[in-house]
C-alpha cells in the first residue's frame, strides 16, 4: 500500500501540470467548456491518475520480474533458436497490450484497420527484439545496427513518398514512439538485463538500454512496408470527439469495451509466461504471488487509464487545438512549446531516466542538465509541430536531418550515451503525448488546413517528441566528453609548465 501511494503520487504529479493548464484556460474567454465537458475531463483526470499509479505498480511487480525471469531462464537453456522464438512471441504480445498503441490505433481507424496496425507493429517489435537479443549474444555495436536500419527506413520512406502514400509517413514514425511505452520498456529492459547477466556480458546497463532503441525501429519499418504494399484509404476522417451529456453512461460503456480488449491482450502475455514457467522456469511461491498481484494491478490500471484517456482527455485536447487555431498563430506555437515543457516535467519516467543517466555517466551528465535538455528538446519539438501544421510541409524535413544528426553524434560519444538517447524517446513520448498532444494537433490542423491534411500534418507529433531526446542527450554527452578532455589537457599543461625546482622542493 505504501508503494501504491507513492505511485499514485507520481501519477498525480504527472497529470497535474497539464490538468491545471486546461482549468486555467477554461477560466479565460479563450476556452469555453460546457459543464459536461468539465465533469468529463475531471473524471478522466482522476481515472488517469489512479490508472497510471496502479499500472506502474503492476509493471514493477509483474512485468519487470517476468522479463528478467524469462531472459535469464531462456539464456540458461543455451539454445539460440528457443531464445529467439520466445523473444519474438513475447515482443508481439507485449506490444499488443501497449496502451499508447491502442490510443493511436483508435485515432487512425478511418485510414487503417486498428487491428491490422496493432498486429503489424507487434510483428515489427517482435522481429527487432530478436535482433536486439542477437546483438547481446554476438556483442555487435549498437551504433552500427542503428545506422544500417535507419538508412533502410529513410530509403523506404522515399519509396512510400513516390507511391503516392506519403501521408502515411507521420503515422509510421509515430508508431515507433507509441510502441515503446509503459508495458514494453520495463519488460524489455528487464529481459535484456536477464539475458546479459547469464551470458556474462559486462556491459549490462548498455545492453538494457539498447534493446528498447532497436525495438522502436521495428514498428516504423513494418508500417512503411504495409503502406508500400497495401492500398490504404488515405481519406482521413477526424474521429468523433463530442462529449456525451450522459457522463456516467459514456465512462461505463468505454470501460466495458476496454476491459475486454485488455483482458485478451494481458491474457496472451500471461499464457506465454506460464508456458515458459512450466517448461524451464522455477520461482518461489512468494514470487508467484507477487506476479499474480502485479498482473491484477496492471489489468485494472490499464482499463482505468485507457478509459480516462479515451473519454476524458482526448476530446478536450482536440477542443483546445481547434480553439487555439482560431486565434494568434504565434500564440499557438508558444503554447506548443509550453505544453511540451510541462509534459516532460510531469512524466515520472523522465525522472527515473535522469537518475539512471547520472548514475551510468558517473555524474558527468547531471540530472538538472538532463531535465533542462529534455524540456528544451521536447518543447521545441511541439513548437516545430505547430509550425508544420501552420505552413503545411512534410515531416521528412524534420525527421531525416534530425536522425542524421543523431546518428552522426553516435560516432563521437561513448556507446552508452547512444543507447540511453535512443531509448529515452519512448520515455519522453509517454501517455500524455498520444492521449492529449496528438488530439490537440489534430484539432489545430483540422481548423487550419482541413480534415484532408490531418494525416500528413497533424500526425508526427509523437515522432518528433521521441526524436528530441536523441539529439539532446547525445549533445549533453558530447559536451561532457569535451569538458573532461579539456580538463585533462589543462591539468597536463600545468604539469608540463611547472618549475622543476618547485617539484624538487615539494618532494
N, C-alpha and C positions, 0 to 999 in steps of 0.2 A: 504493500500500500504506500509505503514511503517513496519507493521508486516510481509508482504510478503518479503520485502527487508531483514529483519532480518533472516527469514527462509532460503532464498537463500544464505545469507552469511554463515549461519551454514552449509548448504549443500556443499558449496564451500570448507569450512574448512574440511568437512568430506571426500570429494573426492580428495582434493589437495595432501596429502602425497603419496597416492598410485599412483596417476597420475604422480606426479613428479618422483617417483621411476621408473616408466615404461619409461618415457622420458630419464632419466639418463642412464638406461640400453641400450636404443636404441642408445645412443651416443657412446657406447663402442662396441668392437668387439663381446661381449658376445651375444647380441641380434640384429640381422639384420632384421629390419622390412621394408617391402616394402612401397611405397608411399600410396597405397590403404589402407594398414593396419594402417598407421599413421593417415590418414584422418578419417578412420572409428573409430578409438579409440578416436580421438579428438572430433568428432561429438557425439559419445556415451557419453563422459565425460560431454559435455555441456548439453545433454538431461538428464543425470543422475542428475546433479546439479539442473537444473530447475524442473525436476520431483520430486525430494525429497523435494525441497522448497515448491512447490505447494501442494504436498501431505501432508506434515507436517502441513501446514496452514489449509488445508481442514479437517484434522483429529481433529485439535483444534476447528474448527468452527462447525463441524458436528458430527464426531464420538464420541467425549467425551460428548457433551451435549446430544446426542441421548442415549448413555449408561446410563448417570445419570438420565435422564427423565424416561426411561423405568424401571430402577431399582427402583426408588422412586415410580413411578406410580403403578407398579406391587405389591410392598410391601404394599401399602395402601389398596389394594383390600382384604388383609387378606385371600387369597386363595392359599394354598401351591401348589395345582395341577396346577393352572394357572401360578404361578410364575415359577415352574419347566418346564412346557411345552414351554412357550415362551422363557425362557433362553436356552433350548435345541435347539430350532429352530434358535435363533439368533446365538448361538455358531456354528452351522453348516454353516450358511450363511456367517458369518463374516470370517470363515476360508476359505471358497471357494474363497473369494475376496482377500485373503492374497497374496501379490506379491511374497514373498520369496518361498511360497509353489509351485506356478506356475513355478518358475525357476527350483526348484528341480524336479518337475514332468516332465518337458521337457528333463531333463538330464537322466532320468531313463526310458524313454518311450520304449526303446528296451527290457526292462525286465518286466515292469508292465505298464498296460494301465494308462496313466496320469489321465484320468477322474476317474478311479477306485481309484487311490491313493488319489486324492483330496477329493472325497466323503467319503472314508474310514476315512481319518484323520479328516474330518469335523464332522463325527459322533462321533469320539473319543473326540474332543473338546467339542461338544455339551453335551455329557454324563457327562464329568467331570466338565463342567460348572455347571451342576445341582448338582453334588457332592459338588462343592465349595460353592454354594448357601446354600445347606443344612448345611454345616459347619458353616456358619454365623448364620443361623436360630437356630441351636441347640448348638452353642458355643463349637464345638469339636476342640480338639488340632490339629493344622496343622501337627506337627511332627509325631503324631500317624498315621494320614491318609497317610502321605508320606511314612512312614516305611512300612505300610501294602501293599501299591500298588507297591512300588519299590521291595519288596520281591517277589510279584507276577510277576513283569517284569523280574526279574532275573530267576525265575522258567520257565517262558515261553521262555526266551532266550535259556536256556539249552535244552528245548524241541525242539525248532526250529533247534538248532545245531544237535540234534540227528536225525531229519528228513532228514538231508542232504541239508537243505536250509539255512545253517548258513551264507552264503554270503549275505543274506538279512538283517542281524543284523545291520550293519552300516547304511543302508538306513532307517531302522526302528527308530533308535535313532536320526538320522539326522532330521527325520520328526518332532520330538518333538521340535527341535530348530527352525526350519523354520516357524512353525505354530504360534509361539508367536512373531509375527513381528509387523510392524508399524501400521497395522489396528487393530489387535487383542488386543495389550497391552493397548492403551488408552481407547478403548471401554470397555474392561472387567474391568479395574481398576475403571473406572467411574461407571460402573454397580455395582461393589462391594461397592463403596462409597455411592451410592444412596440407595441400599438395607440396608446397615449397619446403615445409618443415620436414616432411617424411623423406623427400628426395635429397635433402641435405644441402640445398642451395642457401648460401649465407645471405643472399640479398632478399630476405623475406619481405621487408617493407616495400621495396621497389616492385617486387612481383605482385604483392597485394594491390598496389595502386594500378599497375599496368593492365590488369585483367579488365577492369571497367572501361579503360581507354579503348581497348580493342573491341569490346562488346558494343560500344556506341557506333562503331563503323558498320557493323553488320546490317542493322535496320535501314540505314541510308542506302547501302548497296542494294538491298533487297527491294526497296520501294522504287529505286531508279530503274532496276530491271523490270519490275512489274509495270511501270509506266511505259517503258520502251516496247514491251511485248504484248501489251493489252490495249484495248480500245476503250479507255475510260471516258465516261461522260464528263467533260470539263465545264459543263454549265452548272456553276455553283449556286446554290440557294442558301441564304442565311437561315440557320435554324430558328425555330420559334422561341424567342427569349421572353415571351409575355409572362408576366407574373400572375398566377391564378388568384382570384379573390378568396377561394377556398384554400387557405394556407395549410390547414391540418390535412385535408384530403390530398393536396399536392405532395406533401412530405411523405405521407403513408404510402401512396401509390409508388413514388420513386423508391422508397425504402424496400418495398416488397420486390420490385423488379431487380434492384441492385443486390438484394440478399441472395437471390437465385444465381445470378452471374458470379458473385464472389464465392459462393459455396462450390460451384463447379470448378472454378479456377484453383482455389486452395485445395480442394479435394484431390485434384490430379497431382499436385506437388507432394502432398502428404502421402498419397498412394505410392509414388515412386520412392520416397524416403523409407516407407515401411518395407517395400520390396528390398531395398538395399540393406536395411537392418536385418531382415530375415536371411539374406544371402551371406553377408560378410561383416556386418557391423555389430558391435557389442557396446552396451551402455548400462549404467546403473539405473535402478528404479527411480532414484531421485531425478536424474536427468530426463528420464521418460516423462515423469510428472511435469517437470518444468517445461518441456517442449509441448506437451498437451495443453497446458495452461496458456503458453505463448501463442499457439495456433488459435485458441479461442479468442484471446485478446486481439490478435491480428484480424480475425474474421469480423468481429464486432466493430473494431476501429475502421476497417475498410468500408463497411456498409455505412457507417455514420459519416465518414469523410466524403465518400462519393455522393451521398445524398445531400450533404450540406453544400458541396461544390455545384452540383447539377441544378439544384433548386434555388439556392440562396445567392451564390456568388456570381455565377455566370451571367444571369440576366442583368444584375446591377453593373457588372463590368461592361457589358455591351451598351447599356443605357448611358453610362458615363462617357464612353467613347463617342457615341452619337452626339451628346450634348456639347462636349469639348470641340468636336469637329466643326460645329456651327459657329464657334467663336474665333478668337485670335489663333492663327496658326503658330505664332511664336509661343504662345502660352501652351499649346498642345505639345510642342517639342520640349519645353521646360518641364511640363507636367510629366512627360515620359521619363525624363532624367530623374526627377524627384521620386517617382514611383519605383524606378529601378533601384535607387539607393535604399529606399525603405524595404523593398523585398529582400535585398541582401542582408541588411541589418536584422531583419526579422527571422531569417531562415536559421533554425537551430543547427542544421547540419553544417552550415558555414563555420560556426564557432568551433565545432568538433574538428573540421578540416584545418582551421587555423592553428589549433593546438597541435595537431599531428605534424603540420609543416614545421612549426617551431621546434618540435622535438626531433624530427628527422634531420633538419638542417643544423642542429646544434645551436639554435638561436641566431644563425646568420640571417635568416628572414624572420622577423618578429611577427607576433600576432597583429599588432597595430598596423604594421606595414602591409600585411596581407589583407586586413579588413579595408584599409584605405584604398588599396589597389583594386580589390573586388568591387567596392562601391563605385569607384570611378569607371571601372570597366563595364559593369552591368548597367549603370545609369547611362553611360554613353551608348550602349547597345540599344536601350529603349528609345533614346533620343534619335538615334540613326534610323530605327524602325519607323518612327513617326515621320521623319524626313522622307523615307522611301514611300510611305503612304501618300504624303503630300505631293511629291514630284513624280510618282508613278514610274519607277525604274526597277530593273531586275535585281533579285537577291545576289546574283552572280557577282555583281560589282563589289559586294561586301565579302562574300564567302571566299572567293578564290584568293584575293590579296591577303585576307586575314589568315587563312590556313597556310598559305605560302610563307608568311612571316612567322607563324608558329613553328612550322617545320624547319625553317632556317635557323630560328633560335635554338631548336633542339640540337643543332650541331655544335653549339658553343656553351651549353650548360651541362652539368652532370646529369646522367640518366634519371636519377630520382626526381629532379625538377620536372623533366618532361612527363614522367609517369604521373606525378601529382597534378600537373597542369591539365593534362588531357582527361584525367578523371574528375577534376573539380567542376568541369562544365555540367556534369549530371547533378552535382550538389547544388550549384547555383540555380539551375533551371528546375526548381522544385515544384511542389503542388500549386503554389500561388501563381506561377508563371503560366501553366497550362489552364488553370481554372479561373484566373482573373485577368491576367495581362493579355492573353490571346483573345478572349471575347471583347476586351476593350479595343484592341487593334481592329478586330472585325467590325465593331460598331463605328469606329472612326473612318475606316476605309469605305464602308457601305455608304456613309453620309457624304464623303468627299468624292469618291470615284465610282460609286455604284456597286451593286452586287456582283457584276461580272468581273470586277477587278479584285475581289476579296481573296480568291485563291492564290493569285500571283503576288499581291501586295501586302495583305494583312498577315498571312501565314509566313513563317520565317522568323517570328519574334523569339520563339524558343531556341531556334538555331543560333541566333545572334547572342542571346543570353548565355548559351552553352559555349560559344566561341570566345567570349570576352576573357574568361579566366585563363584560357590557353596562352594568350599574349601577355596578360598582366603578370601571372605567376612566373613565367619564364623571364620576363623583363626584370622582375624583382630578383630572381636567382642570378641573372646576368650581372645586375648591379652589385649584388652581394659578392660574386666571384671577383669582379673588378676591384671592389673595395678591399677585399682580402689580399689580392695580389699587389695593389698599391701600398698597402700597409707593410707587407713583407719587403717590398722594394725600398721603402723609406727606412725600415729597420736595418736592412743590409747596407744602405748607403751610409747610415750613421756609423756602422761598424767599420766600414772601409775608410771613412774620413777621419776616424778617431786618431788622436796622437799616441804613438807607440809608448812615449814616456808616461802618459797618463795611465795606460793599461798596465805598464810595469809597476808604477807606484801603487796602483789599485791592488794589484796582486800582492 
